[in-house]
Amino acid sequence: MLAIGRIPSILSGLLLGCMLPWAALAAPAADCAGAQHVRLREPVIVSTDERAELSALPPLRVVVLDAPPMTRFDPDRNVYTGVGIDTWCFIAAQLGLHYEIDPAPDWTVAEKIAGVQEHRADVMIPLSLRPDRALRGLFTQPYYKSHYAVIARKGVQPQIHQMADLARYRVGVMHGVAFEPMLRDMVPTDRLRTYDQSSSDGLFKALRAGEIDVAVFNQSIFAEKRYSHEYFDLEVVLVLHEYPRAYRFYVSDTPEHRQLVRVFDRYLAALDVSASIARHEEGEVQLIERYVAQRSQRTLLQVASVVAVLLALVCVLALRRYRRLSHLLAERNQHILRQQEALQAANQELERQSQTDGLTHLANRRHFDQALAREHARWRRTGSPLSLMMLDVDYFKRVNDLYGHQVGDDCLRAIAQVLRDNVARSADLAARYGGEEFACLLPETDSESARIVAERIRTAVAQPELLNTQGDRPRVTLSIGIATLAGGRADASELLAAADAQLYAAKQAGRDRVHAVVLN
């Protein structure tokens, strides 16, 4: 029998077990399969330092509009797709960014914009540039362009030939869109209706009900929604070509995000998203699929016959061109793949060489500086202690002068092996900092633990068996300085300076010893 006292905890566990799967399904995700339809026209250069800074960012909170073909929500799969999603996924994968889609199901367009401006969200997809928005957030370069259109009911022919003609009609527009201020300047207040909702359904419902005469809305998004929502009683009566709209990513304004936007702009300048656009401008295809699924077998055969005739005509026109191009395309793809694989291997080897000291095969100073910046950023987020150790070979010049540079090099290699043996955790890093000076980075290590490691290293280096040389052997010792971040606001350079000061103190105190300090 179960003890009475255990029943509440058991019930809580069962309740939590039931809730967790629901919670996992509640938050929508980005379907990144379409990123394969985005390609680079030319390589994009991103430095190692920039990649390290961006990969250290906490997961980005992303809010998304339902604005096909740029972004479309699929309720059956609980995912977002679209040109904007493909573009975002491609660049995020290139940079190793972490992110999560914030559901925000009831947020209006204006509320999502405010969420980015007030740092309750990090990124919004998509949004068009407006000066007042740019003052409170960051815009990337555009990845999709469209125009606004004037939409009316079929059979109702408003005499609208230019923007000024809108003043005579009752006009509806979504609150918060970029075009709203222009309409307020030309349409009387009593004739302008704004719809502050999470989707455009209310705007088009009002237009169909005759509550407004016309709606001003994005032409491309309406073209997709016309098929997905079967707005066949509505039509575009005027495209406002003089007011083009370019859609971008909108990012909250922080120093880290300014760097993110600069790197994103490099990619957007080099991207070709034409295949993604062709893939997502699919409203008509979706309509045909629903129509075929809902009609009788006879209607299905009629539609299939029409489609077959059209496909046959297209195939006749395309077959000759396809046969000519397919072989050439396959050869070029194989050549490109081989070049990419060779370039990737060469880049990996260059990256490894650029971060490794040639003599000791430890990390070099450049690699160490990058790791210090990354671990210092982690310390700022977690508060776990971070220790930095500076080591210097005592009287190393005498070793070179008395025994020659070959013995000096053997000495440095032997010390490097001692460091590898004692600084062995996956998160630790040992590096040759320069000449006879070494440095060790010990994340999540307090001052006392770092001192224990340092004493182990100092003792091992002082052993007579360190160097396997003939005849007289030089006696090698180390002076070691340690600085530990346990609190406070010290930056990475101050931590490094503190460890260097402790190394100097160890030298002044007689060498072959360890000095340490804790920065609070």
C-alpha positions as CSV (number, residue, x, y, z in Angstrom):
1,M,0.0,0.0,0.0
2,L,1.1,3.6,-0.6
3,A,1.9,5.8,2.3
4,I,-0.6,8.7,2.6
5,G,2.2,11.3,2.6
6,R,3.4,10.1,-0.8
7,I,0.1,10.6,-2.6
8,P,0.4,14.4,-3.2
9,S,3.9,14.0,-4.7
10,I,2.8,11.1,-6.9
11,L,-0.2,13.2,-8.2
12,S,2.1,16.1,-8.8
13,G,4.5,13.9,-10.8
14,L,1.6,12.5,-12.9
15,L,0.3,16.0,-13.5
16,L,3.7,17.3,-14.6
17,G,4.2,14.3,-16.8
18,C,0.9,15.1,-18.6
19,M,1.7,18.8,-18.9
20,L,5.2,18.5,-20.3
21,P,4.3,17.0,-23.7
22,W,1.6,19.6,-24.1
23,A,4.0,22.4,-23.3
24,A,6.5,21.0,-25.8
25,L,3.9,21.1,-28.5
26,A,2.5,24.5,-27.6
27,A,5.4,26.5,-28.8
28,P,5.6,26.7,-32.6
29,A,8.9,26.1,-34.4
30,A,10.6,27.2,-37.7
31,D,10.5,24.6,-40.5
32,C,14.1,25.0,-41.7
33,A,13.9,22.4,-44.5
34,G,13.3,25.3,-47.0
35,A,16.8,26.7,-46.2
36,Q,18.1,24.5,-49.0
37,H,16.4,26.8,-51.4
38,V,18.6,29.7,-50.3
39,R,22.1,30.0,-51.8
40,L,25.1,32.3,-51.7
41,R,26.0,34.1,-54.9
42,E,29.5,34.7,-53.4
43,P,31.4,33.8,-50.1
44,V,30.7,35.8,-47.0
45,I,33.7,36.5,-44.7
46,V,33.0,36.2,-41.0
47,S,36.0,36.4,-38.6
48,T,36.6,33.8,-35.9
49,D,36.2,36.5,-33.3
50,E,32.8,37.5,-34.7
51,R,31.7,33.8,-34.8
52,A,32.8,33.4,-31.2
53,E,30.8,36.5,-30.0
54,L,27.7,35.4,-31.9
55,S,27.7,31.8,-30.7
56,A,28.1,33.0,-27.1
57,L,24.7,34.9,-27.4
58,P,21.8,33.5,-25.3
59,P,19.0,32.0,-27.4
60,L,17.3,34.7,-29.4
61,R,13.5,35.2,-28.8
62,V,11.8,35.4,-32.3
63,V,8.3,36.6,-32.9
64,V,6.7,35.9,-36.3
65,L,3.8,37.5,-38.3
66,D,1.5,35.3,-40.4
67,A,2.3,37.1,-43.6
68,P,2.7,34.7,-46.6
69,P,4.7,34.2,-48.6
70,M,7.3,35.7,-46.2
71,T,6.0,33.8,-43.2
72,R,3.1,31.3,-43.1
73,F,1.8,29.5,-40.0
74,D,0.8,25.8,-40.5
75,P,-1.5,24.9,-37.6
76,D,-1.5,21.2,-38.5
77,R,2.3,20.9,-37.9
78,N,2.6,23.9,-35.6
79,V,5.4,25.4,-37.6
80,Y,6.2,28.6,-39.6
81,T,7.4,28.4,-43.2
82,G,8.1,31.1,-45.8
83,V,10.8,33.1,-47.5
84,G,11.7,34.9,-44.3
85,I,11.9,31.6,-42.4
86,D,14.1,30.0,-45.1
87,T,16.4,33.1,-45.0
88,W,16.6,33.2,-41.2
89,C,17.3,29.5,-40.9
90,F,20.1,29.6,-43.6
91,I,21.9,32.5,-41.9
92,A,21.4,31.2,-38.4
93,A,22.8,27.8,-39.4
94,Q,25.8,29.5,-41.0
95,L,26.5,31.5,-37.7
96,G,25.6,28.8,-35.2
97,L,22.9,31.0,-33.6
98,H,20.5,29.6,-31.0
99,Y,16.9,30.8,-31.1
100,E,13.4,29.9,-30.1
101,I,10.0,31.0,-31.7
102,D,8.0,32.9,-29.1
103,P,4.3,31.9,-29.6
104,A,2.8,35.3,-28.7
105,P,-0.5,34.1,-30.3
106,D,-2.6,37.1,-29.3
107,W,-0.1,39.8,-29.9
108,T,-1.1,42.4,-32.5
109,V,1.3,43.7,-35.1
110,A,1.9,46.8,-33.0
111,E,2.4,44.7,-29.9
112,K,5.0,42.5,-31.6
113,I,6.9,45.6,-32.7
114,A,6.7,47.0,-29.2
115,G,7.9,43.7,-27.9
116,V,11.2,44.1,-29.9
117,Q,11.5,47.8,-29.0
118,E,11.1,47.0,-25.2
119,H,13.4,43.9,-25.3
120,R,10.6,41.4,-24.5
121,A,11.6,39.9,-27.9
122,D,14.9,39.9,-29.8
123,V,13.8,39.5,-33.5
124,M,10.6,40.1,-35.5
125,I,10.0,38.4,-38.9
126,P,9.1,40.3,-41.2
127,L,8.8,44.1,-41.0
128,S,9.2,47.0,-43.3
129,L,11.4,50.0,-42.6
130,R,9.8,53.1,-41.1
131,P,11.9,56.0,-39.5
132,D,10.1,55.9,-36.1
133,R,10.7,52.1,-35.9
134,A,14.4,52.6,-36.8
135,L,14.8,55.0,-33.9
136,R,13.9,52.2,-31.4
137,G,15.2,49.1,-33.1
138,L,17.6,47.7,-35.7
139,F,16.7,46.8,-39.3
140,T,18.7,44.5,-41.5
141,Q,19.0,44.8,-45.3
142,P,15.8,43.6,-47.1
143,Y,15.2,40.1,-48.4
144,Y,11.8,40.5,-50.0
145,K,10.0,43.4,-51.8
146,S,6.4,44.1,-52.6
147,H,3.8,46.9,-52.9
148,Y,0.6,48.0,-51.2
149,A,-2.7,47.5,-53.0
150,V,-6.2,48.9,-52.8
151,I,-8.7,46.0,-52.4
152,A,-12.4,46.2,-52.9
153,R,-15.4,43.9,-53.3
154,K,-16.1,42.4,-56.7
155,G,-18.9,44.3,-58.5
156,V,-18.1,47.4,-56.5
157,Q,-16.1,49.7,-58.8
158,P,-14.6,52.6,-56.7
159,Q,-13.2,55.3,-58.8
160,I,-9.7,55.1,-57.5
161,H,-6.9,55.9,-59.9
162,Q,-4.4,57.4,-57.5
163,M,-3.7,57.8,-53.8
164,A,-5.6,61.1,-53.5
165,D,-8.9,59.3,-54.5
166,L,-8.9,57.4,-51.3
167,A,-10.1,60.5,-49.4
168,R,-13.7,60.0,-50.8
169,Y,-14.1,56.4,-49.4
170,R,-14.2,54.6,-46.1
171,V,-10.7,53.0,-45.9
172,G,-9.6,50.2,-43.7
173,V,-6.0,49.4,-42.7
174,M,-4.1,47.2,-40.1
175,H,-3.0,49.3,-37.2
176,G,0.8,49.5,-36.9
177,V,1.7,48.8,-40.5
178,A,4.2,51.2,-42.3
179,F,1.5,52.6,-44.6
180,E,-0.9,53.8,-41.8
181,P,0.8,57.3,-41.2
182,M,0.5,58.0,-45.0
183,L,-3.2,57.2,-45.0
184,R,-3.8,59.4,-41.9
185,D,-2.3,62.3,-43.9
186,M,-4.8,61.9,-46.8
187,V,-7.9,60.2,-45.5
188,P,-10.3,62.1,-43.1
189,T,-10.3,60.7,-39.6
190,D,-14.0,59.8,-39.7
191,R,-13.4,57.7,-42.9
192,L,-10.3,55.8,-41.8
193,R,-10.8,52.6,-39.8
194,T,-7.8,50.7,-38.2
195,Y,-7.9,47.1,-37.1
196,D,-5.7,46.2,-34.2
197,Q,-5.7,42.4,-34.3
198,S,-3.2,39.5,-34.4
199,S,-4.2,38.7,-38.0
200,S,-5.9,40.5,-41.0
201,D,-9.1,38.4,-40.8
202,G,-11.1,41.3,-39.1
203,L,-10.0,43.8,-41.9
204,F,-11.3,41.5,-44.7
205,K,-14.4,40.5,-42.8
206,A,-15.3,44.2,-42.5
207,L,-14.7,44.8,-46.2
208,R,-16.9,41.8,-47.2
209,A,-19.6,43.0,-44.8
210,G,-19.6,46.5,-46.4
211,E,-18.5,48.3,-43.2
212,I,-15.7,49.8,-45.3
213,D,-15.4,50.6,-49.0
214,V,-11.8,49.6,-49.6
215,A,-8.9,48.0,-47.7
216,V,-5.2,49.0,-48.1
217,F,-3.0,45.9,-47.7
218,N,0.2,44.3,-49.0
219,Q,-0.4,43.0,-52.5
220,S,1.7,39.8,-52.2
221,I,0.3,38.8,-48.8
222,F,-3.3,39.3,-50.1
223,A,-2.6,37.2,-53.2
224,E,-1.7,34.3,-50.9
225,K,-4.5,34.9,-48.4
226,R,-7.0,35.2,-51.2
227,Y,-6.5,31.5,-52.0
228,S,-5.9,30.2,-48.5
229,H,-9.0,32.0,-47.1
230,E,-11.1,31.9,-50.3
231,Y,-11.5,35.7,-50.6
232,F,-12.7,35.3,-54.2
233,D,-15.3,38.1,-53.8
234,L,-12.5,40.6,-53.3
235,E,-10.1,42.0,-55.9
236,V,-7.2,44.4,-56.3
237,V,-8.4,47.6,-57.9
238,L,-5.1,49.6,-57.7
239,V,-1.5,48.6,-57.0
240,L,0.4,51.5,-55.4
241,H,3.7,51.1,-57.3
242,E,4.9,54.5,-56.1
243,Y,5.1,53.1,-52.6
244,P,7.3,50.0,-52.7
245,R,7.8,48.1,-49.5
246,A,11.0,46.2,-48.6
247,Y,10.7,43.6,-45.8
248,R,13.5,43.0,-43.3
249,F,14.4,41.4,-40.0
250,Y,13.7,43.8,-37.0
251,V,16.1,43.4,-34.1
252,S,16.1,44.9,-30.6
253,D,18.8,47.5,-30.1
254,T,21.7,46.2,-28.0
255,P,25.5,46.3,-28.6
256,E,25.6,42.5,-29.3
257,H,22.6,42.8,-31.7
258,R,24.3,45.6,-33.6
259,Q,27.1,43.2,-34.4
260,L,24.5,40.5,-35.3
261,V,22.8,42.9,-37.8
262,R,26.2,43.9,-39.4
263,V,27.0,40.2,-40.1
264,F,23.4,39.5,-41.2
265,D,23.7,42.4,-43.8
266,R,26.8,40.8,-45.3
267,Y,24.8,37.6,-45.9
268,L,21.7,39.3,-47.2
269,A,23.9,41.2,-49.7
270,A,25.2,37.9,-51.0
271,L,22.0,35.7,-50.9
272,D,19.9,34.5,-53.8
273,V,16.3,33.7,-52.4
274,S,14.6,33.4,-55.8
275,A,14.0,29.7,-55.4
276,S,12.5,30.2,-52.0
277,I,10.2,32.9,-53.3
278,A,9.0,30.6,-56.1
279,R,8.4,27.8,-53.6
280,H,6.3,29.9,-51.2
281,E,4.2,31.9,-53.6
282,E,1.9,28.9,-53.6
283,G,-1.6,30.1,-52.7
284,E,-3.1,28.9,-56.0
285,V,-1.6,25.5,-55.7
286,Q,-3.1,25.1,-52.2
287,L,-6.5,26.1,-53.5
288,I,-6.4,23.5,-56.2
289,E,-5.4,20.8,-53.7
290,R,-8.4,21.7,-51.5
291,Y,-10.8,21.9,-54.4
292,V,-9.8,18.5,-55.7
293,A,-10.1,16.9,-52.2
294,Q,-13.6,18.3,-51.7
295,R,-15.2,17.6,-55.1
296,S,-16.7,14.4,-56.6
297,Q,-14.8,11.9,-58.7
298,R,-16.3,13.4,-61.8
299,T,-15.0,16.9,-60.9
300,L,-11.7,15.4,-60.0
301,L,-11.4,13.8,-63.4
302,Q,-12.3,17.0,-65.2
303,V,-9.7,19.0,-63.3
304,A,-7.1,16.3,-63.7
305,S,-7.8,16.3,-67.5
306,V,-7.3,20.1,-67.7
307,V,-4.2,19.9,-65.6
308,A,-2.9,17.0,-67.8
309,V,-3.4,19.0,-71.0
310,L,-1.6,22.0,-69.5
311,L,1.2,19.8,-68.2
312,A,1.6,18.1,-71.6
313,L,1.9,21.5,-73.3
314,V,4.5,22.6,-70.7
315,C,6.4,19.3,-71.0
316,V,6.6,19.6,-74.8
317,L,8.0,23.1,-74.5
318,A,10.4,22.2,-71.7
319,L,11.6,18.7,-72.6
320,R,14.1,19.8,-75.2
321,R,15.6,22.4,-72.9
322,Y,15.5,20.1,-69.9
323,R,17.5,17.4,-71.7
324,R,20.1,19.9,-72.7
325,L,20.5,21.5,-69.3
326,S,20.2,18.5,-66.9
327,H,23.5,16.9,-67.9
328,L,25.3,20.2,-67.7
329,L,23.8,21.0,-64.4
330,A,24.7,17.6,-62.9
331,E,28.4,18.1,-64.0
332,R,28.5,21.6,-62.5
333,N,26.9,20.5,-59.3
334,Q,29.5,17.7,-58.9
335,H,32.3,20.2,-59.6
336,I,30.9,22.7,-57.1
337,L,30.5,19.9,-54.5
338,R,34.1,18.8,-54.9
339,Q,35.3,22.4,-54.6
340,Q,33.2,23.0,-51.5
341,E,34.6,19.9,-49.8
342,A,38.2,20.8,-50.6
343,L,37.6,24.4,-49.5
344,Q,36.0,23.2,-46.2
345,A,38.9,20.8,-45.5
346,A,41.5,23.5,-46.3
347,N,39.7,26.1,-44.1
348,Q,39.5,23.6,-41.2
349,E,43.2,22.9,-41.5
350,L,44.0,26.6,-41.7
351,E,41.8,27.3,-38.7
352,R,43.6,24.6,-36.7
353,Q,47.1,25.9,-37.7
354,S,46.1,29.5,-36.9
355,Q,45.2,28.5,-33.3
356,T,48.2,26.2,-32.5
357,D,51.7,27.0,-31.4
358,G,54.2,25.3,-33.8
359,L,56.8,24.3,-31.2
360,T,54.7,23.0,-28.3
361,H,51.5,22.1,-30.1
362,L,49.5,23.9,-27.4
363,A,47.0,26.6,-28.2
364,N,48.7,29.9,-29.3
365,R,48.1,33.3,-27.9
366,R,45.4,34.2,-30.5
367,H,43.4,31.1,-29.5
368,F,43.9,31.8,-25.8
369,D,42.6,35.4,-26.2
370,Q,39.5,34.2,-28.0
371,A,38.8,31.6,-25.3
372,L,39.4,34.2,-22.5
373,A,36.8,36.5,-24.1
374,R,34.3,33.6,-24.5
375,E,34.8,32.3,-20.9
376,H,34.6,35.8,-19.4
377,A,31.3,36.3,-21.2
378,R,30.1,33.0,-19.7
379,W,31.3,34.1,-16.2
380,R,29.2,37.2,-16.5
381,R,26.1,35.1,-17.2
382,T,26.6,32.3,-14.7
383,G,28.8,33.8,-11.9
384,S,30.8,30.6,-11.6
385,P,34.4,31.3,-10.6
386,L,37.0,31.7,-13.4
387,S,40.7,31.3,-12.8
388,L,43.6,32.4,-15.0
389,M,47.2,31.1,-14.5
390,M,50.3,32.8,-15.9
391,L,53.5,30.7,-15.9
392,D,57.1,31.7,-16.7
393,V,60.3,29.6,-16.9
394,D,62.8,30.9,-14.4
395,Y,66.2,32.0,-15.8
396,F,65.3,30.5,-19.2
397,K,67.9,32.7,-21.0
398,R,70.6,30.8,-19.0
399,V,69.3,27.5,-20.3
400,N,69.7,28.7,-23.9
401,D,73.1,30.3,-23.2
402,L,74.6,27.2,-21.4
403,Y,73.0,24.3,-23.2
404,G,71.9,25.7,-26.5
405,H,68.6,26.5,-28.1
406,Q,67.8,22.9,-28.9
407,V,67.8,22.0,-25.2
408,G,65.8,25.2,-24.6
409,D,63.2,24.0,-27.2
410,D,63.2,20.5,-25.5
411,C,62.5,22.3,-22.2
412,L,59.5,24.1,-23.6
413,R,58.1,21.0,-25.1
414,A,58.5,19.1,-21.8
415,I,56.7,21.8,-19.9
416,A,53.9,21.8,-22.5
417,Q,53.5,18.1,-21.8
418,V,53.3,18.7,-18.1
419,L,50.5,21.3,-18.7
420,R,48.6,18.8,-20.9
421,D,48.8,16.2,-18.1
422,N,47.6,18.5,-15.4
423,V,45.2,20.9,-17.2
424,A,43.1,18.1,-18.6
425,R,39.4,19.0,-18.3
426,S,37.6,19.5,-21.6
427,A,36.7,23.1,-20.6
428,D,40.3,24.0,-19.5
429,L,42.9,25.5,-22.0
430,A,46.7,25.5,-21.8
431,A,48.5,27.9,-24.2
432,R,52.0,29.1,-25.0
433,Y,51.5,32.8,-24.4
434,G,54.9,33.9,-25.8
435,G,58.6,32.9,-25.6
436,E,59.0,31.0,-22.3
437,E,55.7,32.2,-20.9
438,F,52.6,30.0,-20.7
439,A,48.9,30.6,-19.7
440,C,46.1,28.3,-18.5
441,L,42.4,29.1,-18.4
442,L,40.4,27.2,-15.7
443,P,36.6,27.8,-15.9
444,E,34.5,27.0,-12.9
445,T,37.6,26.7,-10.7
446,D,38.0,28.7,-7.5
447,S,41.3,30.1,-6.2
448,E,42.2,27.2,-3.9
449,S,41.6,24.6,-6.6
450,A,43.6,26.6,-9.1
451,R,46.5,26.8,-6.6
452,I,46.4,23.0,-6.2
453,V,46.8,22.6,-10.0
454,A,49.5,25.2,-10.1
455,E,51.5,23.5,-7.3
456,R,51.2,20.1,-9.1
457,I,52.6,21.7,-12.3
458,R,55.4,23.5,-10.4
459,T,56.5,20.3,-8.7
460,A,56.4,18.2,-11.9
461,V,58.5,20.8,-13.8
462,A,61.1,20.9,-11.0
463,Q,61.7,17.1,-11.2
464,P,65.3,16.2,-12.4
465,E,63.7,13.7,-14.9
466,L,61.9,16.5,-16.8
467,L,64.6,16.7,-19.5
468,N,66.1,13.5,-21.1
469,T,69.5,15.0,-21.9
470,Q,73.0,13.7,-21.7
471,G,75.6,15.0,-19.3
472,D,74.7,17.9,-17.0
473,R,71.0,18.7,-17.0
474,P,69.7,22.2,-16.5
475,R,67.5,22.6,-13.4
476,V,64.2,24.1,-14.6
477,T,61.7,25.8,-12.4
478,L,58.5,27.8,-12.9
479,S,57.1,31.0,-11.3
480,I,53.3,31.0,-11.4
481,G,50.7,33.8,-10.9
482,I,47.0,33.1,-10.4
483,A,44.0,35.5,-10.6
484,T,40.4,34.3,-9.9
485,L,37.2,36.1,-10.7
486,A,34.7,35.3,-7.9
487,G,32.5,38.4,-8.1
488,G,32.7,42.1,-9.0
489,R,32.8,43.6,-12.5
490,A,36.4,43.0,-13.6
491,D,36.8,42.7,-17.4
492,A,39.0,40.1,-19.2
493,S,41.9,42.5,-19.5
494,E,41.9,43.2,-15.7
495,L,41.8,39.5,-15.0
496,L,44.9,39.0,-17.2
497,A,46.7,42.0,-15.7
498,A,46.0,40.6,-12.2
499,A,47.5,37.2,-13.0
500,D,50.5,38.9,-14.6
501,A,51.0,41.0,-11.5
502,Q,51.0,37.8,-9.3
503,L,53.5,36.2,-11.7
504,Y,55.8,39.3,-11.2
505,A,55.3,39.0,-7.4
506,A,56.4,35.3,-7.5
507,K,59.5,36.3,-9.4
508,Q,60.3,39.1,-7.0
509,A,59.8,36.7,-4.0
510,G,62.5,34.3,-5.2
511,R,61.0,32.4,-8.1
512,D,59.9,28.7,-8.1
513,R,56.7,29.5,-6.3
514,V,53.0,30.3,-6.7
515,H,51.2,33.6,-5.9
516,A,47.5,34.1,-6.2
517,V,44.8,36.8,-5.8
518,V,41.0,36.7,-5.8
519,L,39.1,39.6,-7.6
520,N,35.8,40.4,-5.8
